[in-house]
Amino acid sequence: MKENIFDVFLIDDEKDFCQMLEMFLTSKGLSCKSFTDPVEALEAVVPKKIGCVITDYKMPFMNGDELTKKIKKIDSLLPVIFVTGKGSVPMAVKSIKAGGITIFEKPFSNEKLYSAVMECLSVNELERENRDRLADMLNNIEKLTPQEKNILKLLALGLSNKEIGLRLDISYRTVEVHRSHIMAKLQAKSLTDLVRISDKI
């Protein structure tokens, strides 16, 4: 993780709880910043940075669902972990629907929470890498010829090189060459990348 980036945002109206959790996560080598005011926390969240949010589900003036929606407007990839003193299955379901990753009921194991945080950070970093790569591919779309764009769309439909060749009345080896050029021009790493970009044409 990069220096001077708050990897973990702690949001809970109980100041002692925030300080305790911040001390624990800091001892694990994570950068943290705690808030008792969700509005103040939202102002501090920096878009496009690797991290996650740990927030109390029930807080004065703003519940976890509302906070998660606002966070996603700022940075749609920031994972959210809910903590609550009164957990329930309906609450857990609602929190996941709101965009949360998981929910912990107080008191909980700090080590289990730490494991969840590390998983969130890893997933967040990978998602951001994928989003950045998608942006790079979008910038390279215009490098494709009309024929290559047609082939890209057919590849995204799951057609084989032979099937594409039959549709376009060209040999499958020609399709292979075009496919290689498409991958190189877009700097794509896999067919999954091509599928993600195909609907942008």
C-alpha positions as CSV (number, residue, x, y, z in Angstrom):
1,M,0.0,0.0,0.0
2,K,1.2,3.5,-0.8
3,E,2.5,5.7,1.9
4,N,0.2,8.5,3.2
5,I,-2.9,6.8,2.0
6,F,-5.5,5.9,4.6
7,D,-6.2,2.3,3.6
8,V,-8.9,1.8,6.2
9,F,-11.5,4.3,7.2
10,L,-13.2,3.6,10.5
11,I,-16.6,5.1,11.1
12,D,-18.4,4.7,14.4
13,D,-20.1,7.1,16.8
14,E,-18.4,5.4,19.7
15,K,-15.0,7.1,19.9
16,D,-13.4,4.5,22.2
17,F,-14.4,1.7,19.8
18,C,-12.7,3.6,16.9
19,Q,-9.6,4.2,18.8
20,M,-9.4,0.5,19.9
21,L,-9.8,-0.8,16.4
22,E,-7.5,1.8,14.9
23,M,-4.8,0.7,17.4
24,F,-5.2,-2.9,16.5
25,L,-5.2,-2.4,12.7
26,T,-2.2,-0.1,13.0
27,S,-0.3,-2.7,14.9
28,K,-0.9,-5.0,11.9
29,G,0.8,-2.4,9.6
30,L,-2.3,-0.8,8.1
31,S,-2.9,2.9,7.7
32,C,-6.1,3.9,9.4
33,K,-8.1,7.0,10.1
34,S,-11.1,7.0,12.4
35,F,-14.3,9.2,12.4
36,T,-17.2,9.5,14.7
37,D,-19.1,11.7,12.2
38,P,-20.0,10.0,8.9
39,V,-20.3,13.3,7.1
40,E,-16.7,14.1,8.0
41,A,-15.6,10.7,6.9
42,L,-17.2,11.2,3.5
43,E,-15.3,14.4,3.0
44,A,-12.0,12.6,3.8
45,V,-12.6,9.7,1.4
46,V,-10.2,10.1,-1.6
47,P,-11.5,8.7,-4.9
48,K,-9.4,6.1,-6.8
49,K,-7.3,5.0,-3.8
50,I,-6.9,1.5,-2.5
51,G,-8.8,1.0,0.8
52,C,-11.9,-0.1,2.5
53,V,-14.4,1.2,5.0
54,I,-15.4,-0.3,8.4
55,T,-18.5,1.4,9.6
56,D,-21.2,0.9,12.3
57,Y,-24.5,-0.1,10.7
58,K,-26.5,2.1,13.0
59,M,-25.4,5.7,13.7
60,P,-27.1,8.9,14.5
61,F,-28.3,10.9,11.5
62,M,-27.0,8.3,8.9
63,N,-27.4,4.5,8.8
64,G,-25.0,2.1,7.1
65,D,-27.1,1.8,3.9
66,E,-27.2,5.6,3.4
67,L,-23.5,5.9,4.1
68,T,-22.6,3.1,1.7
69,K,-24.6,4.7,-1.1
70,K,-22.9,8.0,-0.6
71,I,-19.5,6.3,-0.5
72,K,-20.2,4.6,-3.8
73,K,-21.1,8.0,-5.4
74,I,-17.6,9.1,-4.4
75,D,-15.7,5.9,-5.1
76,S,-17.8,3.0,-6.4
77,L,-15.0,0.4,-5.7
78,L,-14.4,1.1,-2.0
79,P,-15.5,-2.1,-0.1
80,V,-17.6,-1.6,3.0
81,I,-17.5,-3.8,6.1
82,F,-20.4,-3.3,8.6
83,V,-20.2,-3.7,12.3
84,T,-23.2,-3.7,14.6
85,G,-24.2,-4.3,18.2
86,K,-27.6,-5.7,17.2
87,G,-27.0,-7.9,14.2
88,S,-29.7,-9.8,12.5
89,V,-30.2,-11.8,9.3
90,P,-32.5,-9.2,7.7
91,M,-29.9,-6.5,8.6
92,A,-27.1,-8.5,7.0
93,V,-29.1,-9.1,3.8
94,K,-30.0,-5.4,3.6
95,S,-26.3,-4.4,4.2
96,I,-25.1,-6.6,1.4
97,K,-27.8,-5.2,-1.0
98,A,-26.6,-1.8,-0.1
99,G,-23.1,-2.7,-1.3
100,G,-21.5,-4.1,1.9
101,I,-19.0,-7.0,1.8
102,T,-19.8,-8.5,5.1
103,I,-21.2,-7.7,8.6
104,F,-19.7,-8.3,12.0
105,E,-21.7,-8.4,15.2
106,K,-20.1,-6.8,18.3
107,P,-18.2,-8.2,20.1
108,F,-16.2,-9.9,17.3
109,S,-12.8,-11.4,16.7
110,N,-10.3,-8.7,15.8
111,E,-8.3,-11.3,13.8
112,K,-11.4,-12.3,11.8
113,L,-12.1,-8.7,11.0
114,Y,-8.4,-8.2,10.0
115,S,-8.7,-11.1,7.6
116,A,-11.8,-9.5,6.1
117,V,-10.0,-6.2,5.7
118,M,-7.0,-7.8,4.0
119,E,-9.4,-9.6,1.6
120,C,-11.2,-6.3,0.9
121,L,-7.9,-4.5,0.2
122,S,-6.8,-7.2,-2.2
123,V,-10.1,-7.3,-4.1
124,N,-10.2,-3.5,-4.2
125,E,-6.7,-3.3,-5.7
126,L,-7.5,-5.9,-8.3
127,E,-10.7,-4.2,-9.2
128,R,-8.9,-0.9,-9.6
129,E,-6.3,-2.5,-11.8
130,N,-9.0,-4.0,-14.0
131,R,-10.8,-0.6,-14.2
132,D,-7.6,1.2,-15.1
133,R,-6.8,-1.5,-17.8
134,L,-10.4,-1.1,-19.2
135,A,-9.8,2.7,-19.4
136,D,-6.6,2.1,-21.3
137,M,-8.3,-0.3,-23.7
138,L,-11.1,2.2,-24.3
139,N,-8.5,4.8,-25.3
140,N,-7.1,2.3,-27.8
141,I,-10.4,1.3,-29.4
142,E,-9.9,3.7,-32.3
143,K,-6.7,1.8,-33.3
144,L,-8.9,-1.1,-34.5
145,T,-9.9,-1.4,-38.1
146,P,-13.6,-1.9,-38.9
147,Q,-13.0,-5.6,-39.5
148,E,-11.2,-5.9,-36.2
149,K,-14.1,-4.3,-34.4
150,N,-16.5,-6.8,-36.1
151,I,-14.3,-9.7,-35.0
152,L,-14.1,-8.3,-31.4
153,K,-17.9,-8.2,-31.1
154,L,-18.1,-11.8,-32.4
155,L,-15.4,-12.9,-30.0
156,A,-17.4,-11.4,-27.1
157,L,-20.4,-13.5,-28.2
158,G,-18.3,-16.6,-27.5
159,L,-17.8,-17.6,-31.2
160,S,-14.8,-19.6,-32.1
161,N,-12.3,-18.5,-34.7
162,K,-13.8,-21.0,-37.2
163,E,-17.3,-19.7,-36.6
164,I,-16.2,-16.1,-37.0
165,G,-14.5,-17.0,-40.2
166,L,-17.6,-18.6,-41.6
167,R,-19.7,-15.5,-40.7
168,L,-17.3,-13.1,-42.2
169,D,-16.3,-15.4,-45.2
170,I,-12.6,-15.4,-44.2
171,S,-10.3,-18.2,-43.1
172,Y,-10.0,-19.0,-39.4
173,R,-6.3,-18.3,-39.7
174,T,-7.1,-14.8,-40.8
175,V,-9.3,-14.5,-37.8
176,E,-6.4,-15.7,-35.6
177,V,-4.2,-12.9,-37.1
178,H,-6.9,-10.3,-36.5
179,R,-7.4,-11.6,-33.0
180,S,-3.7,-11.3,-32.2
181,H,-3.7,-7.7,-33.6
182,I,-6.8,-6.8,-31.5
183,M,-5.1,-8.1,-28.3
184,A,-1.9,-6.2,-29.0
185,K,-3.7,-2.9,-30.0
186,L,-5.9,-2.9,-26.9
187,Q,-3.2,-4.3,-24.7
188,A,-5.7,-6.9,-23.5
189,K,-4.6,-9.8,-21.4
190,S,-7.5,-12.2,-21.9
191,L,-10.8,-12.9,-23.6
192,T,-12.4,-11.5,-20.5
193,D,-10.9,-8.1,-21.2
194,L,-12.3,-8.3,-24.8
195,V,-15.8,-9.1,-23.5
196,R,-15.6,-6.1,-21.1
197,I,-14.6,-3.7,-23.8
198,S,-16.9,-5.1,-26.6
199,D,-20.0,-3.3,-25.4
200,K,-18.2,0.1,-25.6
201,I,-17.8,0.0,-29.3
